[in-house]
Amino acid sequence: MKVETAFFKPIISFFSATYMKDEEDVDFVPKDVKFSGGEDLSTVLVHGYANSKEKKKEVSVTVDYGDDYRVTGYGYN
C-alpha cells in the first residue's frame, strides 16, 4: 500500500459514512477502501454495510477524492 492511500483511507471512510447518514439517513459502517487503478483516476470504492435494526446490508459507496471527497453514488449488494 502506498503512503498516499494509507493517508486517504480514514478520510474517505469518514466522508462516505457522513454522507450516507446526513443525505440518505443510513448508518453506513465502512470496512474496506479500494482505489481505482490509473494515475489520473481519483475514484474510490468504499465497501461496508448499512447497520439497521432488522439486518445488516452490504453497501458500496463511490467517492471522488479529487473533487473534495464528493460521493458520486452508492448501491446495495
Secondary structure, DSSP 8 states (H G I E B T S, - for coil): --HHHHHHHHHHHHHHHHHHHHHH---EEEEEEEE-SSSS--EEEEEEEEE-SS-EEEEEEEEETTTTTEEEEEEE-
